[in-house]
Amino acid sequence: MAGKGGLAKLDVGVLSAEQQEKLRQFKIKTRIDNEKYLRSHPEVEVLIGDFLRDVVLKRPADIRKFAADHFTSPNLHVVTGSKMEGNSDVELLTDFIITTRFSEAAVLCFPAGELE
């Protein structure tokens, strides 16, 4: 069962019918519990969304260090809290920054006239 990185295809055929049913029920319960948790904690979506957006925009060479810095930022709770409260000023600023970065990237990637 040990494969590259610990990920190997499991052969559930070796389980008895009863074990397979217990496994199926466990998977269903786990998915339901995870869904309930995520629905009761919308900040998780904000945290992950912000992180993924920053990764795509900044494309860090060392993703582990970037993730550690991102999630240990002293301002993380402020940004997350603002977005949870629907603070439109923060959202507008974020949209402006993203648009500006994409515009700068487009100018760098496509010399004048190539986008027309």
N, C-alpha and C positions, 0 to 999 in steps of 0.2 A: 504494500500500500504506500510505502514511502516513495515519492516521486520527486521530480525537480521542484524545489521550493516547498515541498510538503504537500503539493497538490497532485492528487492522483484520482482517476475516475474510480468511484466506489462501485463495487459489485453487490447491489442490494439483493441479487438472486441467491446469495448465500444465506440470507435471512429466512426464517420460517415465515409463513403467512401471518402469524400472530405478530411477529417482530416487525414485519413490513407495515402492518396496520398501525402498530404503536408508533413507528417512525413517521408515518404519514400524519397521524393525529398530532404528534409532537411538532412537526413542521407547520401544520395549520395553526396550532395554538401559538407558536412562536411568531408567525406572521401577523396574527391578530393582535398579540401583545405589542409587537413592534409598531404596528399601525396606530394603536391606541396611544402609545407613548408619544409618537411623533405628532399626532393630532393634538395632544394636550401640551406639547412643547413646541410651538411654532418658531421659537427662537433658533431651534436646530436648523431649520430651513434657511433662516437668515444667515447664520454662521457659515453654513456650508456654501450657500450661494455667494457670499462675499469672498470667501476663500477661493472658490473656483474662478470667479471673475478676476481676482487679483492674479491668479496663476496664469490665466489666459492673456491678460494684459501685460504682465511683467515677464513671463516666461523665464523663471529663475533656473539657473544652472544646477543649483543644489536644492532640490525640492524639499528635502527633509529639514534643512536649516530654515528655508523659507516658511515651511509649515510651523516649525517651532517658534520662529519669530512672530508669525502672524497670530498664532493662538495664545501667545504669552504677552502680547502687546498690552500695555497698561490702559490704552484707550478702547480696547475691544468691547468692554461692557457698555461704554458710552455710545459707540456707534450702533451696536446691536439694540440697545435700549431705544435709541432715537428712531431706528427703523421699525421697531415693534410698536412704537407709539404713533407711527405714521407721520413723522416729522418731515414735512414736504421740503423744508429748506435743505436738510441733509440729502434727501433724495435728488433734489435739483442740482446740488453741488456735485454729487456723485455722477449724475448723468452728464453734467458739463465736463467733468474731468475725463470720463470715458470717451465722450465725443471728441474732446480735444486730443486725447491720446491717439484715437483712431485716425483723426485728421492728420496729425503729425506723422503717423505711420504711413498713411497713404501718400503723403508728400515725399517721404523718404523712398518709398517703394516704386512710385510711379512719377517720373518726371512730368513737368507741365505738358498738358495736351494729350497725354496717354489715357486719361480717364474719360475724355469726351467722346 
